[in-house]
Amino acid sequence: MNFGIYSYTATILIFCGLALLLYVVGRLLRKKSAMLPATDWKAIIWTMIIFAVIAGPEEYVALAWRTWIYNPERTFNTTFLGAEVETYLFMILVSLVVSIATLVYARREDRKRNPD
C-alpha cells in the first residue's frame, strides 16, 4: 500500500493511533476513578517534551552521518532543526503511548497489591 508522501505519517498514526484508541475506549468503559490523575498527565507531558527535544539533535547527527535516510517520496520532505517533521510526530506519539501504558499498568499493579 502506497500513500505517497503520507506513507510514513500514516504508518505512525495507524500504530500509535490504535494504541491511543484502545486507551480511550478503555477509559470510556470504566468508571471515572480508573482515569489517570493530573499529576500523571504532567509526567506524561514532560516525557513527551524531553523525547521531542532529544529527537532533533540525535536525528540530525544520524542523518549527517548517513546512518539512515528518508525517502522524500514517502515523507513531507520538511525538516525542523535538522530532522524530518515526522520524527517529532513519532517521538511525541510513541512517548505518549508508552507513558500511558506504563502508568496504567503501574496503577493496576498497585491496586492488586493494596486492595482498598
SEVEXKOL-803572 format. One line per 3 residues: number of its first residue (from 1); their letters; for each residue x, y, z of N, C-alpha, C, O. Coordinates in Angstrom, 2 decimals. Layout:
residues N
NUM	a	X:Y:Z:X:Y:Z:X:Y:Z:X:Y:Z  ...
end
This chain:
residues 116
1	mnf	0.84:-1.17:0.00:0.00:0.00:0.00:0.89:1.24:0.00:1.79:1.36:0.83  0.65:2.14:-0.92:1.47:3.32:-1.06:0.59:4.55:-0.87:-0.33:4.80:-1.65  0.88:5.32:0.17:0.13:6.54:0.44:0.87:7.77:-0.07:0.49:8.90:0.24
4	giy	1.92:7.56:-0.85:2.70:8.68:-1.37:3.46:9.37:-0.26:4.11:8.72:0.55  3.38:10.70:-0.23:4.13:11.44:0.79:3.58:11.23:2.19:4.21:11.61:3.17  2.41:10.62:2.29:1.80:10.39:3.60:2.13:9.01:4.16:1.61:8.65:5.22
7	syt	2.97:8.22:3.50:3.24:6.84:3.92:3.79:6.75:5.34:3.26:6.00:6.16  4.84:7.49:5.63:5.46:7.42:6.96:4.50:7.96:8.02:4.37:7.36:9.09  3.85:9.06:7.73:2.90:9.64:8.67:1.72:8.70:8.91:1.28:8.54:10.05
10	ati	1.22:8.08:7.85:0.10:7.15:8.00:0.49:5.96:8.87:-0.29:5.52:9.70  1.69:5.45:8.68:2.16:4.33:9.49:2.24:4.72:10.96:1.80:3.96:11.83  2.78:5.89:11.25:2.86:6.36:12.63:1.47:6.50:13.23:1.22:6.04:14.34
13	lif	0.57:7.14:12.50:-0.77:7.38:13.03:-1.56:6.09:13.20:-2.35:5.97:14.14  -1.37:5.13:12.31:-2.09:3.87:12.43:-1.66:3.14:13.70:-2.51:2.75:14.50  -0.37:2.95:13.89:0.08:2.15:15.03:-0.06:2.89:16.35:-0.51:2.30:17.33
16	cgl	0.31:4.15:16.41:0.15:4.90:17.66:-1.31:5.23:17.90:-1.78:5.23:19.04  -2.02:5.52:16.83:-3.44:5.84:16.96:-4.26:4.67:17.48:-5.18:4.87:18.27  -3.94:3.46:17.04:-4.66:2.29:17.54:-4.42:2.10:19.03:-5.35:1.76:19.77
19	all	-3.20:2.31:19.48:-2.89:2.18:20.91:-3.63:3.25:21.71:-4.17:2.96:22.78  -3.65:4.47:21.21:-4.38:5.54:21.91:-5.88:5.28:21.89:-6.58:5.58:22.86  -6.38:4.74:20.80:-7.80:4.41:20.71:-8.17:3.35:21.74:-9.23:3.44:22.36
22	lyv	-7.32:2.35:21.94:-7.56:1.34:22.97:-7.63:1.98:24.35:-8.48:1.61:25.16  -6.75:2.93:24.62:-6.78:3.61:25.92:-8.08:4.39:26.09:-8.72:4.30:27.13  -8.46:5.14:25.07:-9.68:5.96:25.16:-10.91:5.08:25.35:-11.76:5.38:26.18
25	vgr	-11.01:4.00:24.59:-12.15:3.08:24.74:-12.15:2.47:26.14:-13.20:2.35:26.77  -10.98:2.08:26.62:-10.88:1.53:27.97:-11.31:2.51:29.03:-11.95:2.13:30.01  -10.96:3.78:28.85:-11.37:4.81:29.82:-12.87:5.06:29.75:-13.50:5.32:30.78
28	llr	-13.44:5.00:28.57:-14.88:5.23:28.43:-15.70:4.09:29.04:-16.81:4.32:29.52  -15.16:2.88:29.02:-15.89:1.73:29.53:-15.71:1.53:31.03:-16.44:0.75:31.64  -14.77:2.22:31.63:-14.51:2.06:33.06:-15.01:3.27:33.84:-15.35:4.31:33.27
31	kks	-15.05:3.09:35.15:-15.51:4.19:35.99:-14.47:5.32:36.04:-13.31:5.13:35.69  -14.92:6.48:36.47:-14.07:7.67:36.47:-12.84:7.52:37.35:-11.80:8.11:37.05  -12.92:6.75:38.42:-11.77:6.60:39.33:-10.60:5.87:38.67:-9.48:5.90:39.18
34	aml	-10.86:5.20:37.55:-9.79:4.48:36.85:-8.96:5.39:35.96:-7.94:4.96:35.42  -9.37:6.64:35.82:-8.62:7.57:34.96:-7.32:8.00:35.63:-7.19:7.97:36.85  -6.37:8.39:34.80:-5.08:8.86:35.32:-5.24:10.24:35.96:-5.90:11.10:35.38
37	pat	-4.64:10.46:37.13:-4.75:11.78:37.77:-3.92:12.83:37.05:-3.10:12.52:36.18  -4.14:14.08:37.42:-3.46:15.21:36.76:-1.94:15.13:36.92:-1.21:15.52:36.01  -1.46:14.63:38.05:-0.01:14.53:38.24:0.61:13.57:37.24:1.72:13.79:36.77
40	dwk	-0.11:12.49:36.91:0.38:11.56:35.90:0.43:12.23:34.53:1.36:12.00:33.76  -0.56:13.06:34.23:-0.58:13.73:32.93:0.56:14.75:32.83:1.11:14.96:31.75  0.92:15.37:33.96:2.08:16.27:33.94:3.35:15.49:33.61:4.18:15.96:32.83
43	aii	3.50:14.32:34.20:4.67:13.48:33.91:4.67:13.05:32.44:5.73:13.01:31.81  3.51:12.74:31.91:3.41:12.33:30.50:3.82:13.48:29.59:4.56:13.28:28.63  3.34:14.67:29.88:3.67:15.84:29.05:5.16:16.14:29.10:5.78:16.43:28.08
46	wtm	5.76:16.06:30.30:7.20:16.28:30.41:7.98:15.22:29.65:8.99:15.52:29.02  7.52:13.99:29.71:8.18:12.92:28.96:8.13:13.19:27.47:9.12:13.00:26.77  6.98:13.64:26.97:6.84:13.95:25.55:7.78:15.08:25.15:8.41:15.02:24.09
49	iif	7.87:16.11:25.99:8.75:17.25:25.69:10.21:16.80:25.65:10.95:17.16:24.74  10.61:16.02:26.65:12.00:15.56:26.71:12.35:14.71:25.49:13.41:14.88:24.89  11.45:13.79:25.12:11.72:12.95:23.96:11.79:13.77:22.68:12.64:13.50:21.82
52	avi	10.93:14.77:22.53:10.95:15.60:21.32:12.24:16.43:21.26:12.81:16.61:20.18  12.69:16.94:22.40:13.92:17.73:22.43:15.14:16.85:22.13:16.06:17.29:21.44  15.13:15.63:22.62:16.25:14.71:22.37:16.26:14.23:20.92:17.32:14.02:20.34
55	agp	15.09:14.08:20.34:14.98:13.51:18.99:15.67:14.36:17.93:16.31:13.82:17.03  15.54:15.67:18.02:16.10:16.54:17.00:17.60:16.40:16.81:18.05:16.06:15.71  18.38:16.65:17.85:19.84:16.52:17.68:20.29:15.11:17.32:21.19:14.94:16.51
58	eey	19.66:14.11:17.93:20.10:12.74:17.61:19.76:12.38:16.17:20.52:11.68:15.51  18.64:12.84:15.69:18.25:12.58:14.30:19.17:13.34:13.35:19.55:12.81:12.30  19.50:14.57:13.71:20.40:15.37:12.87:21.75:14.68:12.71:22.29:14.60:11.61
61	val	22.30:14.19:13.82:23.59:13.51:13.77:23.49:12.24:12.93:24.36:11.96:12.10  22.43:11.47:13.13:22.26:10.22:12.38:22.13:10.50:10.88:22.69:9.76:10.06  21.40:11.53:10.52:21.25:11.87:9.10:22.56:12.43:8.53:22.90:12.16:7.38
64	awr	23.29:13.21:9.32:24.57:13.76:8.85:25.59:12.66:8.63:26.39:12.74:7.69  25.58:11.64:9.46:26.49:10.50:9.30:25.97:9.49:8.30:26.62:8.47:8.05  24.82:9.77:7.73:24.16:8.88:6.76:23.91:7.48:7.35:24.02:6.47:6.65
67	twi	23.57:7.46:8.63:23.19:6.20:9.28:21.91:5.68:8.65:21.76:4.48:8.43  21.00:6.58:8.36:19.81:6.26:7.60:19.36:7.51:6.86:19.80:8.62:7.16  18.50:7.32:5.90:17.94:8.44:5.15:16.45:8.21:5.00:15.96:7.09:5.15
70	ynp	15.74:9.28:4.71:14.31:9.19:4.46:14.05:9.32:2.97:14.68:10.12:2.28  13.13:8.53:2.49:12.73:8.61:1.09:11.83:9.83:0.93:10.74:9.86:1.51  12.24:10.83:0.15:11.43:12.04:0.01:10.07:11.78:-0.63:9.16:12.61:-0.52
73	ert	9.91:10.64:-1.30:8.62:10.33:-1.90:7.62:9.82:-0.86:6.42:9.75:-1.14  8.10:9.46:0.32:7.23:8.90:1.36:7.13:9.78:2.61:6.46:9.41:3.57  7.79:10.92:2.60:7.71:11.86:3.72:7.33:13.23:3.18:7.29:13.45:1.96
76	fnt	7.04:14.15:4.09:6.73:15.51:3.67:7.96:16.24:3.16:7.85:17.31:2.55  9.16:15.66:3.41:10.43:16.25:2.99:10.60:17.65:3.57:11.14:18.55:2.92  10.12:17.82:4.80:10.22:19.08:5.52:11.01:18.83:6.79:10.67:17.95:7.58
79	tfl	12.06:19.60:6.99:12.88:19.41:8.18:12.67:20.54:9.17:12.37:21.67:8.80  12.84:20.19:10.42:12.77:21.15:11.51:13.93:20.83:12.44:14.00:19.72:12.98  14.82:21.77:12.64:16.02:21.56:13.45:16.83:20.36:12.98:17.39:19.62:13.79
82	gae	16.89:20.16:11.68:17.71:19.11:11.10:17.06:17.75:11.00:17.70:16.81:10.51  15.83:17.61:11.44:15.16:16.30:11.40:13.82:16.44:10.67:13.22:17.51:10.64  13.39:15.33:10.10:12.09:15.33:9.44:10.99:15.63:10.45:11.08:15.25:11.62
85	vet	9.95:16.31:10.01:8.83:16.65:10.88:8.18:15.38:11.43:7.71:15.36:12.57  8.14:14.34:10.63:7.52:13.09:11.07:8.26:12.46:12.25:7.66:11.74:13.04  9.54:12.74:12.37:10.31:12.22:13.50:9.78:12.77:14.82:9.66:12.03:15.80
88	ylf	9.47:14.05:14.84:8.91:14.65:16.05:7.53:14.08:16.35:7.20:13.80:17.50  6.72:13.90:15.31:5.41:13.29:15.49:5.56:11.89:16.08:4.83:11.51:17.00  6.50:11.12:15.53:6.75:9.77:16.02:7.17:9.79:17.49:6.62:9.05:18.30
91	mil	8.14:10.62:17.83:8.63:10.66:19.21:7.54:11.09:20.18:7.42:10.52:21.27  6.76:12.07:19.81:5.71:12.55:20.70:4.64:11.48:20.91:4.25:11.22:22.04  4.18:10.87:19.82:3.12:9.87:19.96:3.60:8.60:20.64:2.88:8.02:21.46
94	vsl	4.80:8.15:20.33:5.32:6.93:20.98:5.55:7.18:22.46:5.22:6.33:23.29  6.12:8.34:22.81:6.32:8.62:24.23:4.99:8.75:24.96:4.88:8.37:26.12  3.98:9.28:24.30:2.64:9.36:24.88:2.08:7.97:25.14:1.60:7.68:26.24
97	vvs	2.14:7.10:24.15:1.59:5.75:24.28:2.34:4.95:25.34:1.72:4.30:26.18  3.66:5.00:25.32:4.45:4.23:26.29:4.25:4.77:27.70:4.15:3.99:28.65  4.18:6.09:27.87:3.96:6.67:29.19:2.60:6.28:29.75:2.48:5.89:30.91
100	iat	1.57:6.37:28.92:0.23:5.99:29.37:0.21:4.52:29.76:-0.31:4.17:30.81  0.76:3.67:28.91:0.76:2.23:29.20:1.51:1.94:30.50:1.05:1.14:31.31  2.65:2.57:30.69:3.43:2.34:31.90:2.66:2.77:33.15:2.61:2.03:34.13
103	lvy	2.06:3.96:33.11:1.34:4.45:34.28:0.07:3.64:34.54:-0.27:3.39:35.70  -0.63:3.24:33.49:-1.84:2.43:33.68:-1.50:1.09:34.31:-2.16:0.66:35.25  -0.47:0.44:33.81:-0.10:-0.86:34.37:0.50:-0.73:35.77:0.32:-1.62:36.59
106	arr	1.21:0.36:36.05:1.72:0.59:37.40:0.58:0.78:38.39:0.61:0.24:39.49  -0.44:1.54:37.99:-1.62:1.71:38.86:-2.34:0.39:39.06:-2.82:0.10:40.15  -2.41:-0.40:38.01:-3.07:-1.71:38.10:-2.34:-2.61:39.10:-2.97:-3.28:39.92
109	edr	-1.01:-2.63:39.02:-0.23:-3.44:39.96:-0.37:-2.93:41.39:-0.43:-3.72:42.33  -0.41:-1.60:41.56:-0.62:-1.04:42.90:-1.96:-1.47:43.48:-2.06:-1.79:44.66  -2.99:-1.46:42.64:-4.32:-1.88:43.10:-4.35:-3.36:43.46:-5.06:-3.76:44.39
112	krn	-3.58:-4.17:42.75:-3.51:-5.60:43.08:-2.84:-5.82:44.43:-3.27:-6.68:45.21  -1.80:-5.05:44.70:-1.05:-5.23:45.95:-1.76:-4.61:47.14:-1.66:-5.13:48.25  -2.47:-3.53:46.92:-3.17:-2.83:48.00:-4.66:-2.74:47.70:-5.14:-1.65:47.37
115	pd	-5.40:-3.82:47.80:-6.84:-3.74:47.52:-7.57:-2.99:48.63:-7.69:-3.49:49.75  -8.04:-1.81:48.32:-8.77:-0.99:49.32:-10.22:-0.86:48.98:-10.97:-0.21:49.71
end
